[in-house]
């Protein structure tokens, strides 16, 4: 999956999400190369713990990354 495709995928998921987007949701929607996107600072992640004690990784696009800004600018 190209950066362009991944950015558009996550942008669409963020638009439709009712709350925080998880890394698992991006993977389930077909997101690939997520570790590389995190390393390149295209995706920002936050490691949390749910109320039931299970870990969850939240993610969002880094809107300040030049490629993200270029592809998601209105």
WOTAKA-V368602 format. One record per residue. N is the residue number from 1. RES is the residue in three letters. PSI is psi in radians with two decimals (NA if undefined). NEAR is the number of other C-alpha atoms within 10 Angstrom. D_CENTER is the distance of its C-alpha to the mean C-alpha in whole Angstrom. Layout:
# WOTAKA-V368602
N;RES;PSI;NEAR;D_CENTER  N;RES;PSI;NEAR;D_CENTER
This chain:
# WOTAKA-V368602
1;UNK;2.28;11;14  2;UNK;2.84;10;14  3;UNK;-0.73;17;12  4;UNK;-0.82;13;13  5;UNK;-0.73;13;12  6;UNK;-0.77;22;8  7;UNK;-0.76;24;8  8;UNK;-0.67;16;10  9;UNK;-0.91;15;8  10;UNK;-0.65;21;5  11;UNK;-0.76;18;8  12;UNK;-0.71;11;10  13;UNK;-0.71;16;8  14;UNK;-0.69;18;8  15;UNK;-0.64;10;12  16;UNK;-0.20;10;13  17;UNK;2.43;11;12  18;UNK;-0.29;8;15  19;UNK;-2.57;8;13  20;UNK;2.57;11;10  21;UNK;2.35;19;7  22;UNK;2.74;19;7  23;UNK;-0.63;22;6  24;UNK;-0.63;14;10  25;UNK;-0.68;15;9  26;UNK;-0.75;20;6  27;UNK;-0.76;12;9  28;UNK;-0.51;10;12  29;UNK;0.02;12;11  30;UNK;0.13;11;12  31;UNK;2.32;18;9  32;UNK;2.87;16;11  33;UNK;0.57;13;11  34;UNK;-0.65;17;8  35;UNK;-0.70;10;11  36;UNK;-0.69;12;12  37;UNK;-0.62;16;9  38;UNK;-0.78;15;9  39;UNK;-0.58;11;12  40;UNK;0.01;11;12  41;UNK;0.45;16;10  42;UNK;-0.72;22;8  43;UNK;2.37;23;5  44;UNK;2.41;16;7  45;UNK;2.72;17;8  46;UNK;2.13;11;11  47;UNK;2.14;11;13  48;UNK;3.06;12;15  49;UNK;2.24;10;18  50;UNK;2.91;9;19  51;UNK;-0.54;7;22  52;UNK;0.04;6;23  53;UNK;-0.08;8;22  54;UNK;2.48;8;20  55;UNK;2.62;11;17  56;UNK;2.50;14;13  57;UNK;2.02;16;10  58;UNK;2.64;18;8  59;UNK;2.78;21;4  60;UNK;2.82;20;4  61;UNK;2.52;22;5  62;UNK;1.66;17;8  63;UNK;-0.19;18;11  64;UNK;-0.16;11;14  65;UNK;2.33;13;13  66;UNK;-0.74;10;16  67;UNK;-0.70;14;14  68;UNK;-0.81;21;11  69;UNK;-0.73;14;14  70;UNK;-0.73;12;16  71;UNK;-0.31;15;14  72;UNK;0.08;13;13  73;UNK;2.45;7;17  74;UNK;NA;5;19
